[in-house]
Amino acid sequence: MLRLVGEHMGRLASGDLARRCRDGLEHSTGTWAARKRDLTAGSSSRWAGSVTSNTHDQWGLSRRAQVAHLRSLEAGIGMVRYRLSLTVGAKGSRGRPGGYRSRQEWFVKSRRLAILETEYERVRAERDAGRVSVVRGGRRLLKQRHNLAAAHKSPGEVAGGVGGGAVVPDRRWRVRQKVRQRDDPPHPRR
């Protein structure tokens, strides 16, 4: 019975997270109340409040991670630009790195700079539009789900295809998709 309740609440939470992500920057107390009202039809008001609050926290965490990623890209772009501006083989001074060691390294880093700038523009456009990337269950588990061979999973560990031929790994994916209590500690990073 608990498994059924967890799966039901997991479906509600996944739907609410998708709706919150679609709202983007247009989110307000009115849209929050509408989401909670819609969830209350399939659960209690208390559970609906918990789900919407957790969804809001997940969206906010993804938004902060997006901003941190932008800062990281800015720092990387700045450093590569600085080193490209120096002559090849120039020595560093006062804790600053010098120029690149060879023309080949300079060329490779100039290509890397173009990639970083493209990535920066893409992430900045997503931030400005209010789009975030968030996965219920975690990115690591999602990558395993999409790369079964690399994750050392056999077809026997997979539950049948879900729309478009996607496959779901054994219990771990389903368990991580279920709603957890707010008081549960987060999984430690490895």
C-alpha positions as CSV (number, residue, x, y, z in Angstrom):
1,M,0.0,0.0,0.0
2,L,2.8,2.4,0.9
3,R,4.4,1.7,-2.5
4,L,1.2,2.7,-4.3
5,V,0.9,5.9,-2.3
6,G,4.6,6.7,-3.0
7,E,4.1,6.1,-6.7
8,H,1.0,8.2,-6.8
9,M,2.6,11.1,-4.9
10,G,5.7,10.7,-7.2
11,R,3.5,11.2,-10.3
12,L,1.9,14.2,-8.7
13,A,5.3,15.7,-7.8
14,S,6.7,15.0,-11.3
15,G,3.7,16.7,-12.9
16,D,4.0,19.7,-10.5
17,L,7.7,20.1,-11.2
18,A,7.1,20.1,-14.9
19,R,4.3,22.7,-14.5
20,R,6.6,24.9,-12.3
21,C,9.4,24.7,-14.9
22,R,6.9,25.7,-17.6
23,D,5.8,28.7,-15.5
24,G,9.5,29.9,-15.4
25,L,9.7,33.6,-14.5
26,E,5.9,34.1,-14.7
27,H,5.5,32.3,-11.4
28,S,3.5,34.1,-8.7
29,T,1.5,33.3,-5.6
30,G,-1.5,32.9,-7.8
31,T,0.1,30.2,-10.0
32,W,1.5,28.5,-6.8
33,A,-2.1,28.5,-5.3
34,A,-3.5,27.1,-8.6
35,R,-0.9,24.3,-8.6
36,K,-1.7,23.5,-5.0
37,R,-5.4,23.5,-5.8
38,D,-5.0,21.1,-8.7
39,L,-2.8,18.8,-6.6
40,T,-5.4,18.8,-3.8
41,A,-7.8,17.1,-6.1
42,G,-5.5,14.0,-6.1
43,S,-4.3,14.2,-2.5
44,S,-4.8,16.0,0.7
45,S,-4.2,19.8,1.1
46,R,-1.2,19.0,3.4
47,W,0.5,16.8,0.9
48,A,-0.3,19.2,-1.9
49,G,1.4,22.0,0.1
50,S,4.4,19.8,0.8
51,V,4.7,18.9,-2.9
52,T,4.4,22.5,-4.2
53,S,6.9,23.7,-1.6
54,N,9.4,21.0,-2.5
55,T,8.9,21.7,-6.2
56,H,9.6,25.4,-5.6
57,D,12.7,24.5,-3.6
58,Q,13.9,22.2,-6.4
59,W,13.4,25.0,-9.0
60,G,15.2,27.5,-6.9
61,L,18.1,25.2,-6.4
62,S,18.4,24.6,-10.1
63,R,18.2,28.3,-10.7
64,R,21.0,29.0,-8.2
65,A,23.1,26.2,-9.9
66,Q,22.5,27.8,-13.2
67,V,23.8,31.2,-12.0
68,A,26.9,29.4,-10.5
69,H,27.5,27.7,-13.8
70,L,27.4,31.1,-15.5
71,R,29.9,32.5,-13.1
72,S,32.2,29.5,-13.7
73,L,31.9,30.0,-17.4
74,E,32.7,33.7,-17.0
75,A,35.8,32.9,-15.0
76,G,37.0,30.3,-17.5
77,I,36.4,32.7,-20.4
78,G,38.3,35.4,-18.7
79,M,41.3,33.2,-17.9
80,V,41.5,31.8,-21.4
81,R,41.2,35.3,-22.9
82,Y,43.9,36.6,-20.6
83,R,46.3,33.8,-21.5
84,L,45.6,34.1,-25.2
85,S,46.4,37.8,-25.0
86,L,50.0,37.0,-23.8
87,T,52.7,35.9,-26.2
88,V,53.4,32.2,-26.6
89,G,55.8,31.0,-23.9
90,A,55.5,34.3,-21.8
91,K,56.2,33.8,-18.1
92,G,53.6,34.4,-15.5
93,S,54.0,37.0,-12.8
94,R,52.5,37.9,-9.4
95,G,50.5,34.6,-9.2
96,R,49.1,35.0,-12.7
97,P,49.7,32.3,-15.2
98,G,51.7,33.1,-18.3
99,G,51.0,32.5,-22.0
100,Y,50.4,29.1,-23.5
101,R,53.5,27.0,-24.1
102,S,53.2,26.4,-27.8
103,R,51.3,27.6,-30.9
104,Q,49.4,24.3,-30.9
105,E,48.2,24.8,-27.3
106,W,47.3,28.4,-28.1
107,F,45.2,27.2,-31.1
108,V,43.5,24.5,-29.1
109,K,42.7,27.0,-26.3
110,S,41.3,29.5,-28.9
111,R,38.9,26.8,-30.0
112,R,38.0,26.1,-26.4
113,L,37.3,29.7,-25.9
114,A,34.8,29.6,-28.8
115,I,33.1,26.6,-27.2
116,L,32.9,28.3,-23.8
117,E,31.4,31.5,-25.2
118,T,28.8,29.5,-27.1
119,E,27.9,27.6,-23.9
120,Y,27.8,30.8,-22.0
121,E,25.4,32.4,-24.4
122,R,23.1,29.3,-24.4
123,V,23.0,29.2,-20.6
124,R,22.5,32.9,-20.3
125,A,19.6,32.7,-22.8
126,E,18.0,29.9,-20.7
127,R,18.5,32.0,-17.5
128,D,16.9,35.0,-19.1
129,A,13.9,32.9,-20.3
130,G,13.6,31.3,-16.9
131,R,14.3,27.8,-18.1
132,V,16.1,25.4,-15.8
133,S,17.3,21.8,-16.0
134,V,16.1,19.7,-13.2
135,V,15.7,15.9,-12.9
136,R,13.7,14.1,-10.3
137,G,15.8,11.3,-8.9
138,G,19.1,12.9,-9.9
139,R,21.2,13.5,-12.9
140,R,23.5,10.5,-12.2
141,L,20.6,8.1,-12.2
142,L,19.2,9.7,-15.4
143,K,22.5,9.2,-17.1
144,Q,22.5,5.6,-16.1
145,R,19.0,5.2,-17.4
146,H,20.1,6.6,-20.8
147,N,23.4,4.7,-21.0
148,L,22.7,1.2,-19.7
149,A,25.8,-0.3,-21.2
150,A,28.1,2.3,-19.7
151,A,26.3,1.8,-16.4
152,H,26.9,-1.9,-16.6
153,K,23.2,-2.7,-16.7
154,S,21.8,-5.7,-18.6
155,P,18.5,-5.9,-20.4
156,G,17.3,-8.2,-17.6
157,E,17.6,-5.3,-15.1
158,V,15.3,-3.1,-17.2
159,A,11.5,-2.8,-17.1
160,G,9.9,-2.5,-20.5
161,G,10.0,0.4,-22.9
162,V,8.2,3.5,-22.0
163,G,7.1,5.9,-24.8
164,G,9.6,6.2,-27.6
165,G,11.6,3.1,-26.6
166,A,13.1,4.6,-23.5
167,V,13.9,2.0,-20.8
168,V,13.8,2.2,-17.0
169,P,16.5,0.6,-14.9
170,D,15.7,-1.7,-12.0
171,R,14.0,-0.5,-8.8
172,R,16.5,2.4,-8.2
173,W,14.9,4.7,-10.7
174,R,11.4,4.0,-9.5
175,V,12.4,4.4,-5.8
176,R,14.2,7.7,-6.4
177,Q,11.2,9.0,-8.3
178,K,8.9,8.5,-5.3
179,V,8.2,11.4,-3.0
180,R,10.4,11.5,0.1
181,Q,9.6,13.2,3.3
182,R,11.0,16.7,3.8
183,D,12.9,15.5,6.9
184,D,14.8,12.8,5.0
185,P,18.5,13.7,4.7
186,P,19.8,14.2,1.2
187,H,21.9,11.5,-0.4
188,P,25.6,12.1,0.1
189,R,27.6,13.2,-2.9
190,R,30.4,10.9,-4.0
